[in-house]
Structures are given as structure tokens and as C-alpha cells.
Amino acid sequence: MHVENNCVFFKSTPYYFGKERGDKNYTVRLMSMEDYDKLTQENPDYIHLTCSNSRDNITRKVIDITCLGELLGKMLVGIGWKAPEEVS
């Protein structure tokens, strides 16, 4: 994960990327406290997902960033976005 120019960047497996590019508009990530702090401080407006093996990618408008809990000393975070046809 990294945040740049009001956008958070993640890689996604081919299985999940296919869903995220389609009708799934939410991702759950396990991240370090440092990354979680950076994400919440930057509060990006966009999420950019790149498929780990094909380099296909999508960018979506973030509508929600929620801390779902803590697991094994890391933060479990959900990020929701608008589908392309909902972005105005």
C-alpha cells in the first residue's frame, strides 16, 4: 500500500481483482498500524487497484474507510467505493 496524490494504491490477486473490477465495491485489507495511520491521516478520495499478475488496473471514488478491528497486531480495514456508473 502507498498513498500518493489523494489516491491509495493496492495490489490485488487475479481472483479478487476480477470481482473488484465487476460488481464487488469493497475490499478488506490487513495492514500495519503505520500504514493504517497514514491511510487515515491522508484520507484519500480514490482507490487504485492493480491485478498482481496482469497489471490491469482500476481507479474508483472512495466512499468509506472503516476500521473493522485489530488482528494479530495489525489493523483490519474495509474500504468501499462507488461503482463507475455512480461517479459524477
C-alpha positions in Angstrom: 0.0 0.0 0.0 1.0 3.5 -0.6 -0.8 6.9 -0.8 0.0 9.4 -3.4 -1.9 12.4 -5.0 -5.1 11.8 -3.0 -5.2 8.1 -4.0 -4.4 4.9 -2.1 -2.7 2.1 -4.2 -3.1 -1.6 -3.6 -2.3 -4.8 -5.5 -5.0 -7.5 -5.8 -4.9 -11.1 -6.7 -6.5 -12.1 -10.0 -9.4 -13.8 -8.2 -10.3 -10.7 -6.2 -9.4 -8.2 -8.9 -12.0 -9.8 -11.2 -14.7 -9.3 -8.5 -13.5 -5.7 -7.7 -13.5 -4.7 -11.3 -17.0 -6.1 -11.6 -19.8 -5.8 -9.0 -17.8 -6.0 -5.8 -17.3 -2.5 -4.4 -15.5 -3.2 -1.2 -12.1 -4.5 -0.1 -10.8 -5.7 3.2 -7.1 -5.2 4.0 -4.9 -6.3 6.9 -2.3 -3.5 7.4 0.3 -2.4 9.8 -0.5 0.3 12.3 1.9 2.6 10.4 0.0 2.1 7.1 -3.3 2.5 8.9 -2.3 5.8 10.4 -1.0 7.0 7.0 -4.3 6.0 5.4 -6.5 7.7 7.9 -4.3 10.9 8.0 -4.2 11.2 4.2 -7.9 10.2 3.9 -7.6 9.6 0.1 -10.6 10.3 -2.2 -9.6 7.5 -4.7 -8.5 3.8 -4.6 -6.4 2.3 -7.3 -6.2 -1.5 -7.6 -3.8 -3.3 -9.8 -4.0 -7.0 -10.6 -0.9 -8.7 -9.4 -0.2 -10.8 -12.5 -1.7 -8.9 -15.4 -1.2 -5.3 -14.4 -4.8 -4.5 -15.3 -6.0 -1.7 -13.0 -9.0 0.3 -11.9 -9.4 3.6 -10.0 -12.6 4.3 -8.0 -14.0 7.1 -5.8 -13.7 6.1 -2.1 -17.0 6.4 -0.1 -15.9 4.7 3.1 -12.9 3.7 5.1 -13.7 1.7 8.2 -11.5 0.1 10.9 -13.1 -3.4 11.3 -10.8 -4.4 14.2 -7.4 -5.4 15.2 -5.9 -8.8 14.3 -2.5 -10.2 15.3 -1.2 -6.6 16.0 -2.4 -5.4 12.6 -5.4 -3.3 11.6 -8.3 -4.9 9.6 -9.6 -2.1 7.4 -12.6 -2.0 4.9 -12.6 0.4 2.0 -15.8 0.9 -0.1 -16.1 2.8 -3.4 -18.6 3.9 -5.9 -19.2 1.9 -9.0 -18.1 3.7 -12.2 -21.7 4.5 -13.2 -22.3 6.1 -9.8 -19.4 8.5 -10.0 -20.4 12.0 -11.0 
